[in-house]
């Protein structure tokens, strides 16, 4: 008896998979290497599917917040999309801090959260929360999957939205019953979203105008930000700056976009930026902003900033960033890499005549500001200076390590005293300023770069927020070096209380600190306490020596409590109104 | 300045929430908001009346365009447009006032759509200014209840908002 091949025959032989398996297959299609997560009731089916596959590795953290941070740092240090998986209810709410942190810094991530079964939604079920509602203001976009056939197209959209245009975290909420039903799997080959089409190519007329203004400028300045790093435009930026010989400054998020050790780099600008960077930013006549958003930490008092007349050119992929805080004269909407490439091609073709005399005079003025050496600090033979620890770390690691940071004074000193020559080496929470990220960030960076040196610069207050991750580091053998600048205070809060609240140190001290050496050893790591300035270099060399290259080393540096971060642009003041700490 | 912004967006659950959330999170003012499906049932059209200077309105339009569900945004104030709003208003209409109320209704070209011993319900359409004027023209004590839809707008002639 012959059997004709009918469509129904084909359907019966094509395999069916559970929603959980389909979800995992989507991750395989997107070539995911790591999923950072923590199991729970709503995601049991998903975890069952993870157990039975081996294309990506699941990293079990000890708190969902750390899963988000680790996935975030995996993305920051590689440029790929970071993946996190959490359960419903408390799992999702624990993840919100990590999601908001990634959102503020525009980091591409796909966060999968379990949800109670579809029939239970809205009935106050066990571990139910309105994840889509709660995360709506702090994600680039989110989806609630209502049907098993939606899984593959939604996942494809999620990855696309996360990684394109201005990147950002995308959350996919998936109810438990959908992870159990069966369906065929087909991953969409193409994707069309009529409501989402980011502009990547800059307007050629605007680009020509920008180049003309920069060439004719008497005091040009280039201000770069996180967009250069996210847009992988470091090479194009370097070529651009060197062909025109322009001075440049970077925001906290853009460090490493242009080599900090090059003489054209004036260092970081802003509230704790260098004297020369802030003065040049204030006194320039033509300003080119590349992938930066004129944040309040950067420009200080907006009226003061605008009191000096200058022409401002702004290259940004997000049109809403342009003229949001400061009126822009020449806006260029586009991908930073693409626009800089166009600018470089134009420079090669037209060889624009620059105002060389004025430029030389301007560079001389900048050198005069630099010569004031307001970034220098004094050593002490009894107390460890935190700045000295950072400088020595830079020497010991040859300026080439992945440096993650928590938030506060130590973060600013890390940005000021560890010059970054490469992008994606400096990993910190700039926009949200989340304490606790340092250690999970180091985990993500170390997993992404198993052979690299990874150091977490932190404070004794910040490190306690996600200290449980020392266990994760032990489980996955992550030889991170934790550099704790222990001043027994929440340093940055104390500094503000000293300057603006007449030394009323309200709740900024750190009491009942653990013995960090014993704590590190309890987790199976190496602990060191350093109290003598003469021991700093030796301790760091030992931590980074071949003998300890497979061990996590927790270094508790007992530092000078009275140190403050300088220069500082106080709240409400302008960029040229810095307190330098060297006023006599 | 008062602006009418028309938004074409994906007809997905939560799309309204996203727009409302955007306005409240960034402190933009919503004077009124109305939304319904279009002739294409995959698309909704929302009309928001808001207030702000040029810089604020520019940011609002940009932030709306940034939303993934939003397909197209049009500031109707950029060109010639027509604006209409519907109001249902229940007014006191006991013996002495009945004729007067009917006269007011006729003057404003409204229609009485419900009649009771002591009240009329009037349906009135027109620009928001016209509806404001009608309310102002009545004695405060005469108004029992008002329900307004908020303004909807459409461009004149060739100004068409579509995909």
Interface residues (C-beta under 8 A of the other chain):
Chain A: X132 X133 X136 X137 X140 X141 X144 X161 X193 X194 X195 X196 X318 X319 X320 X323 X324 X327
Chain B: X9 X10 X13 X14 X17 X18 X21 X25 X55 X58 X59 X62 X63 X65 X66 X68 X69 X70 X71 X163
